[in-house]
């Protein structure tokens, strides 16, 4: 055999050994490190290993229980079994656990040869999860089964789901054009859902209910449910609006009724434009002060543009309501800005320097209402989000 052949064979052998070592290391990396004198590094409180000729043998018929699905808020429980198929007493103790774990009928934590003990896992999920999992470790004095890791897993969900879960946003309405949005309701726990009944006494929204299409079922991982299509009339009130409706359905044996909010904006003959140093969200009608130092205060300014009324009369705008007393609000004609067919107004929002720190989040932003003499826009409602320190 020549030198090149020998070198090639050696390289193949070394590569094989390296691969084997890497595979062994990969397996060990997923298990606790072992101290030869103590066993597992985290085995505090574990019984001492039985090194006698006659030894115990810990056997569990199953280590993993897949419970399928359960409703959020319910309590789950499952009983595992440990049998001693050895010739000496099997000693056990509880290790780390992510749920409530109890070992029944074992005052001394010992299992005689041929006997069986029960390990009960109990859990109460606190949030929805498609891959919910809880586990408990039981230490033993069996050298071949130093620990048994019992685990339960499955789906935790609400009985009835909504997509989206919050408000339905229909966006901005163009003049003379309707807007629409969609709510999907479904269940991953119950096979049968009745077609929902819509409860609404207004005139702006109309509804159409259809079973979920196959593409929706695949996306939502469900085999049932309905889509509620909501249409906002083009003649909806001008400004930023939030309307409520309810739906009632039967999911399995339970009747469920929920309220839904639909948000939309109809600009109509008005438009609000922020100055470069002002943050304003038109669809939400929200002035956002962002975070600032209360000692320094802060000023935000927007320009309100209103189309001339049919008779070209002069429009007046005045402050009607201000829920944030610490904020000074002024409104006046913006005479320097002249636009054909429109009238402009300057609106200034001021948090004076030295005002105590405040925290008004978007969901609870104070309301500011302006009255106008325009026949189509008699009221303009804005909100202010303020965070100062």
C-alpha positions in Angstrom: 0.0 0.0 0.0 1.5 3.3 -1.0 1.8 6.4 1.3 -1.0 8.3 -0.3 -3.4 5.4 0.3 -2.4 5.2 4.0 -2.9 8.9 4.5 -6.3 8.8 2.8 -7.4 5.9 5.1 -6.2 7.7 8.2 -8.1 10.8 7.2 -11.3 8.8 6.7 -10.9 7.1 10.1 -10.2 10.4 11.8 -13.2 12.0 10.1 -15.4 9.2 11.3 -14.2 9.4 14.8 -14.7 13.2 14.7 -18.3 12.8 13.5 -19.0 10.2 16.2 -17.6 12.5 18.8 -19.7 15.4 17.5 -22.9 13.3 17.6 -22.2 12.2 21.1 -21.5 15.8 22.1 -24.8 16.9 20.5 -26.7 14.4 22.6 -24.9 15.3 25.8 -25.5 19.0 25.2 -29.2 18.5 25.7 -28.9 16.7 29.0 -27.6 17.9 32.4 -23.9 17.6 33.0 -22.8 14.7 35.1 -20.5 14.7 38.1 -19.1 11.1 38.3 -19.1 11.3 42.1 -22.5 12.8 42.6 -24.6 12.0 39.5 -26.5 14.8 37.8 -25.3 18.3 38.8 -28.9 19.4 39.8 -29.8 16.3 41.8 -29.9 18.0 45.2 -32.3 16.0 47.4 -32.1 12.9 45.2 -31.7 9.5 46.9 -28.3 8.0 46.9 -27.6 5.5 44.0 -28.0 1.8 44.9 -24.8 0.1 44.0 -25.6 -3.3 45.5 -25.7 -6.5 43.5 -29.5 -6.6 43.8 -30.7 -3.3 42.5 -34.1 -1.5 41.9 -35.3 -0.9 38.4 -37.5 2.1 37.7 -39.9 1.6 34.9 -42.5 4.0 33.5 -45.0 3.0 30.9 -45.1 6.5 29.5 -43.2 9.7 30.1 -45.2 12.0 27.8 -49.0 12.5 27.8 -50.6 14.5 25.0 -53.9 15.7 26.4 -55.1 17.1 23.1 -56.8 20.5 23.9 -58.3 22.3 26.8 -60.0 25.6 27.5 -58.0 28.4 29.0 -58.8 28.7 32.7 -59.6 25.0 33.1 -57.5 22.7 35.3 -55.7 19.7 33.9 -54.6 16.5 35.7 -53.0 13.3 34.6 -51.6 10.3 36.5 -48.4 8.6 35.5 -47.1 5.4 37.1 -43.7 4.2 38.2 -43.1 0.5 38.8 -40.2 -1.1 40.5 -39.2 -4.2 38.4 -36.0 -4.7 40.3 -34.9 -6.8 43.3 -34.3 -4.0 45.8 -36.4 -1.1 47.2 -36.8 1.8 44.7 -36.3 5.2 46.4 -37.7 8.3 44.7 -37.9 12.0 45.4 -39.4 15.0 43.6 -37.1 17.2 41.5 -37.7 20.4 39.6 -41.2 20.9 38.3 -43.1 23.5 36.2 -46.4 22.4 37.6 -47.9 20.9 40.7 -46.6 17.3 41.1 -47.7 14.9 43.8 -46.6 11.3 44.5 -49.5 9.3 46.0 -49.5 6.7 48.7 -45.8 6.9 49.4 -45.2 8.2 53.0 -41.6 7.0 52.9 -41.0 7.6 49.1 -40.1 4.0 48.7 -41.5 1.4 46.2 -41.0 -2.2 47.1 -40.1 -4.7 44.3 -43.1 -5.5 42.1 -45.0 -2.5 43.5 -46.3 0.7 41.7 -46.6 4.3 42.7 -48.6 7.1 41.0 -47.2 10.4 40.0 -50.0 13.0 39.5 -49.3 16.2 37.5 -51.8 19.1 37.8 -51.7 22.3 35.8 -53.8 25.5 35.2 -52.7 27.4 32.1 -52.5 31.2 32.4 -52.4 32.0 28.7 -53.2 30.6 25.3 -50.6 28.3 23.7 -50.6 26.0 20.7 -47.7 24.1 22.3 -48.5 24.1 26.0 -46.1 21.9 28.0 -45.5 21.2 31.7 -43.1 18.7 33.2 -41.9 17.3 36.5 -38.7 15.4 37.4 -38.7 12.3 39.7 -35.2 11.3 41.0 -34.6 7.6 41.7 -31.8 5.5 43.2 -31.7 3.3 40.1 -28.3 3.8 38.5 -29.7 3.1 35.0 -32.6 5.5 35.4 -31.3 8.3 37.7 -34.3 10.4 36.8 -37.7 10.1 35.1 -39.0 13.3 33.4 -42.8 13.3 33.1 -44.3 15.7 30.7 -47.8 16.8 29.5 -48.5 18.8 26.4 -51.3 20.0 24.2 -53.3 23.0 23.0 -54.7 25.6 25.3 -57.2 28.0 23.8 -60.4 30.0 24.3 -63.6 28.3 23.5 -64.3 31.0 21.0 -61.7 33.1 19.2 -61.8 36.3 17.3 -59.5 37.6 14.5 -58.7 40.3 15.0 -59.1 40.2 18.8 -59.4 44.0 19.3 -61.3 46.7 17.4 -62.2 46.3 13.7 -60.5 49.1 11.7 -62.3 50.1 8.6 -59.9 52.9 7.8 -60.7 56.2 6.1 -63.8 56.7 4.0 -63.6 58.5 0.7 -66.5 60.8 -0.2 -69.3 58.7 -1.7 -67.4 55.4 -1.2 -68.2 52.8 1.4 -65.6 51.2 3.6 -65.5 47.6 4.8 -63.8 45.3 7.3 -64.1 41.7 8.5 -64.3 39.8 11.8 -63.6 36.0 11.9 -64.9 33.9 14.8 -63.9 30.3 15.3 -63.1 27.6 17.7 -60.2 25.1 17.9 -61.9 23.3 20.9 -65.4 22.7 19.7 -66.5 21.3 16.4 -69.9 22.9 16.2 -70.6 26.7 16.0 -74.0 28.1 15.1 -74.2 31.0 12.6 -73.9 34.2 14.7 -76.9 36.6 15.2 -75.9 40.3 14.8 -77.3 42.8 17.3 -77.1 46.4 16.1 -79.6 49.3 16.2 -77.7 51.9 14.3 -77.9 53.0 10.6 -74.2 53.3 9.6 -73.2 49.7 9.6 -74.5 46.7 7.6 -73.5 43.1 8.0 -73.1 39.9 6.0 -72.3 36.5 7.6 -70.6 33.7 5.7 -68.9 30.4 6.7 -65.2 30.5 6.8 -63.6 29.6 3.5 -61.0 26.8 3.3 -58.1 29.3 3.1 -59.3 30.9 6.4 -59.6 27.5 8.0 -56.1 26.6 7.1 -54.7 30.0 8.3 -56.5 29.8 11.6 -56.0 26.0 12.1 -59.7 25.3 12.5 -62.4 23.5 10.7 -65.3 25.7 11.7 -66.3 29.4 12.1 -67.8 32.3 10.4 -66.7 35.6 8.8 -68.7 38.7 9.6 -68.3 41.3 6.9 -69.0 44.8 8.1 -69.7 47.7 5.7 -69.6 51.4 6.7 -72.0 53.6 4.8 -70.5 56.4 2.8 -72.8 58.9 4.6 -71.2 58.0 7.9 -70.6 60.9 10.4 -67.7 63.1 9.6 -64.7 62.7 11.9 -63.1 59.8 13.9 -65.8 57.4 14.8 -66.2 54.2 16.9 -69.4 52.2 16.7 -70.4 49.1 18.6 -72.3 46.0 17.6 -72.7 42.6 19.2 -72.9 39.0 17.9 -74.5 36.0 19.7 -73.7 32.4 18.8 -73.7 28.9 20.3 -70.4 27.1 20.7 -71.0 23.5 21.6 -73.5 23.8 24.5 -72.6 27.3 25.5 -74.2 30.5 24.3 -71.7 33.3 23.9 -72.4 37.0 23.2 -69.6 39.5 22.6 -69.4 43.2 21.8 -67.2 44.5 18.9 -66.1 48.0 18.1 -65.7 49.3 14.6 -63.5 52.3 14.0 -63.4 54.5 10.9 -62.7 58.0 9.8 -64.6 60.1 7.4 -62.7 63.2 6.4 -65.6 64.9 4.7 -64.9 68.6 4.1 -62.1 68.8 6.8 -58.4 67.9 6.8 -56.0 68.2 9.7 -52.3 68.7 9.0 -49.5 68.7 11.6 -46.6 71.1 11.7 -43.2 69.5 11.1 -42.4 69.2 14.9 -45.8 67.8 15.7 -46.8 64.1 15.7 -50.4 63.6 14.6 -52.3 60.4 13.5 -55.1 61.5 11.2 -57.2 58.3 11.2 -57.2 58.2 15.0 -57.5 62.0 15.4 -54.6 61.8 17.9 -52.0 64.4 18.8 -49.0 62.5 20.3 -46.8 64.5 22.6 -44.4 61.6 22.9 -42.2 61.6 26.0 -40.9 64.9 27.3 -39.6 66.6 30.5 -42.4 68.0 32.5 -40.1 70.9 33.7 -39.7 72.0 30.1 -43.3 71.5 28.9 -44.2 71.0 25.3 -46.2 72.5 22.4 -47.9 70.7 19.5 -49.6 72.5 16.6 -51.9 71.4 13.8 -53.7 73.2 10.9 -57.4 72.6 10.5 -58.6 73.0 6.9 -62.3 73.2 6.2 -63.9 73.4 2.8 -66.0 76.5 2.2 -69.8 75.9 2.9 -72.1 76.1 -0.1 -72.9 79.8 0.6 -69.2 80.6 1.0 -70.0 82.0 4.5 -67.2 82.6 7.0 -66.7 79.7 9.3 -66.1 80.0 13.0 -64.3 77.3 15.1 -64.3 77.4 18.9 -63.1 75.1 21.7 -66.1 73.3 23.3 -64.6 70.7 25.6 -61.1 69.8 27.0 -60.8 66.8 29.2 -57.1 67.5 30.0 -57.3 70.6 32.2 -53.5 70.9 32.5 -53.3 71.4 28.7 -54.0 74.9 27.2 -55.8 74.7 23.9 -56.2 77.7 21.6 -57.8 77.9 18.1 -57.8 80.9 15.8 -58.1 81.7 12.1 -54.8 81.1 10.2 -55.2 84.2 8.0 -51.7 84.0 6.5 -52.6 80.7 4.8 -54.9 81.4 1.9 -56.2 78.4 -0.1 -58.9 78.5 -2.8 -62.2 77.1 -1.5 -60.9 76.4 2.0 -60.6 78.2 5.3 -57.7 77.5 7.7 -57.4 77.5 11.5 -54.4 77.2 13.8 -54.9 74.8 16.8 -52.2 74.9 19.5 -51.9 72.4 22.3 -49.6 73.5 25.1 -48.4 71.7 28.3 -46.9 74.6 30.2 -43.4 74.2 31.8 -43.6 72.9 35.4 -46.9 71.0 34.9 -46.8 67.8 37.1 -45.8 64.7 35.2 -48.7 62.8 33.6 -49.3 59.6 31.7 -52.3 59.4 29.3 -52.0 56.4 27.0 -53.6 56.1 23.6 -56.4 53.9 24.9 -57.5 56.5 27.4 -56.3 59.7 25.7 -58.2 62.8 26.8 -60.8 64.2 24.4 -60.7 67.7 22.9 -63.9 68.9 21.1 -64.3 71.8 18.8 -67.5 73.3 17.5 -67.8 74.8 14.0 -70.4 76.7 12.1 -70.0 74.6 9.0 -73.3 72.9 8.2 -71.7 69.6 7.4 -69.1 69.5 10.2 -70.6 70.9 13.4 -68.1 69.1 15.6 -64.4 68.0 15.4 -63.1 65.6 18.0 -59.4 65.1 18.7 -57.4 63.2 21.4 -54.1 63.8 23.1 -51.6 61.2 24.2 -49.3 62.6 26.8 -46.3 61.1 28.7 -44.1 63.4 30.7 -41.6 62.7 33.5 
